[in-house]
Amino acid sequence: MYTLIHQDPRFYLVDKHPGVGFHREDDQPGLMDALREGLGDSALWPVHRLDRITSGLILVARSAEAARALGEALAGREMEKYYLAVSDRKPLKKQGRVAGDMAKGRGGAWRLTEGRENPAVTQFFSFSLEPGLRLFLLRPRTGKTHQLRVAMKSQGAPILGDALYGGSAADRGYLHAYALRFELDGERFAFVCPPAAGEKFAGESCRARLEELGEPWRQPWPGA
């Protein structure tokens, strides 16, 4: 269900495997159940969440105090989050910004609107992996439900394996929480976690591209 990436007296950082739900669903244990059992720690506070299809980095606080500090950093947009996605369709633009209000659609999906009252904002770069396949490096500047999945669909490039938003069938949903950078109690942390599951992520072209890109925060991101 997960791989432990880093352990600190104040938090755990884990790599959630794709297809794992966050909380228990009927008789199916969720990530938090697995963490409490596997880490032998019943007092855990999730700082943020990932959709079932999404793999990658999740911070889990080990005290209410740490949860509050990390939650404030997240809410204040002081925590940098970077994601990877793959699509087999050409986007409307190869890089840029997607912004708009989010509204509920049908079947549990969300959609992007033209409003700007409380917009979801996503920045991205995309890179060719092979003919008909592109890798996206995404930086959400806000934290809305399904934000990145909706942003990708709005660009005409739904995420591979994301059936809810029209993505082509695949061995997994190709969205991965790739990197985190934040400060806690005056100490700086930076983590990069390449995806471990999925034949497209494991392909030579993807691995070579990630090595070429280096740390995601070194890309020429414009201001928020």
N, C-alpha and C positions, 0 to 999 in steps of 0.2 A: 504493500500500500504506500510505503514511503521509504526514503533513504535519509538518514540523519546526516546533515551537512556540517553543522557547527553547534557546539554546546557552550553556553555561557551561563554564569550563575543567575542571569536575569532573563534569558530567553533560550529557546531552541530554534534552529533554522533547519527545515526539512525540505526535501524534494518530493512533492506529492506525485504519485504515479498517475498516468492518464486513466480515466474511467472510474476513479475513486470519488465517491460522494463525500461531502464535508461532514454531515451529521448522519446518524443512524436512520435508515429508511426501512420500516417494518422490521424484518429479522436480519437485515443486512447492516453490519457495523460500518460506521463511517470513519473518516480519518481521525477525528478527535478521540473516538473509542480506541482505535489502534495505537494512537500516541500515548494515551493514559496507561494502557496495558503494557505496551512495548518499552516505554521509558520508565515505568514504575512511578509515575508522578500524576496524582489525581488532580492537583491544583494547577490547571493550565487555562490560559486565556488566549483565544485566537485574536490576533491583531488585524488580520484581513482574511479574505476567503478567495478560493478559486472555483470556477465552474467544474462540473464533473469531467468534461472533456479536456480540461486544461491541466497540464502537468507543471511542475516547477516549484519555485521557492515560496515557502509560507513561513512567516514568523509567528511563533507561539510564545507568549510571555509566561514567566514562571511565578509572577506575583501580580497583585492588583496594581501596585505602584509602577512596575515596569510596563504593564498593559496600558496604563494611563499615559505614561511618557511616550511610548511608541505610538499609541493612538493619536496623541496630539501632534506628533511629527507627521503622521500620515494625513490627518485632517488639515494641517497647516501647509501641506504640499512641500514639506521639507524632506520627505522620503522619496528618493528617486527610484522608479520602477521601470524596467525594460522587459519587453516580451519579444518572442520570435513567433512568426506564423508563416505558413506556406500556402500558396494558392496556385491552382493550375489555370488561372484566368488572368488576363492582362488588366491591370488597374487603369482607371481613368487618368491618373497621373502617377509618375514613378516615385515621387516624394512630395511631402507637404504636410498639410494640416486638415483635419476633419473636425468640424464643430457644428453643433446643433442640439436643440432640446431632444429629449428622448420621450417617446410615448409608447404605451403598451399596444402590442399588435395582437395577432391571433395565435392560439396554441402555445402560449408561454413566451412568444418572441417579442422583441422590442423593435421600434423603428425610429429612424432619425427624422426630425421635422425641421422646418425652416426657422423656427423660433430661436431666440437667443436669451431667454429669461434666465435659465439655469442650464447652460449648455454643457454637454459632454465634449471634451477637447482631447484630441489624439494627434500626435505628431508621428511621422513615419518616413522611413527610407525603404526602398525596395531594390532587390538585386537579382539578376538572372542567375539561375542555377543550371538550367539546361533548357532546351527548347520546350516551351509550354509549361515551365515551372519557375515560380519566383519566390524568393525568400523576403520576408518583411521584418524589419526591426521597428518595433512600435514603442512609443513612450506615451502612456496615458498621463495627461495633466490633471485629470479629474478621476473619480472612482465610481462611475455609474454601472448599474447592472448590465452585463452583456456589452459593455461599451466597445471593446475592441472587435468583437464579432460583428456588431452593427456597423462600425466604421469600415471594416473590410467589405461588408456587403454593399455599403453605400458607394464604394469605389468600383463596384462591379467585379470584385475579386473575393468572393466568400472563401472562408478558410476551408482548406481541404479536409474532408471528413466531418464538417459541421452541417449535418443534415437539416437542422432547424433553420439555418439561414441560407440554404440552397447550395451548400458545398458538395463537391463530388464525393462519391464513396471512397473510403480509404481505410487503412488498417488502424487509424486513430484520428482523433481531432487534432489538427496540427497547430495548436496554440500552446506556448510554453513560457512560463514566467522565468525569464532568463537571468536577470541581474537585479540586485538591490544595493542601494547606497544610502546610508543614514548615519545620524549621530545620536548617541545615548550617553547621558551623563558626561558630556565633553569628550567622549571617545568616538572616533570615526570608524565605521565599518563599511566594507565593500565586498560583495560576493558576486561571482559569476558562475552559473551552473548550466553547462551545455546539456541539451536534451539527451536522454539515454534511451528513449523508446521511440519507435517509428522508423520505417525503412527510408523515408525521404530525409528525415533528420540525420540518419546514420550514413547516408550516401556520401561518397567522396567529395562531390561538388559542394554539398552543404558544409561539411567539416572544413574544407579548404577555404570557403568564403568566410566562415566564422573566424578562422585563424587570421585571415587577411584583415578583417575588420577590427580585431582587438577589443579592448574594453569599450562597451557601448557608450559610456558617457564621454568618450573622446571624439565621437562623431560631432559634426558641426550643427548641433541643435540650436535653433533660434530661441529667443526668450519666450516665456509663456505667453 
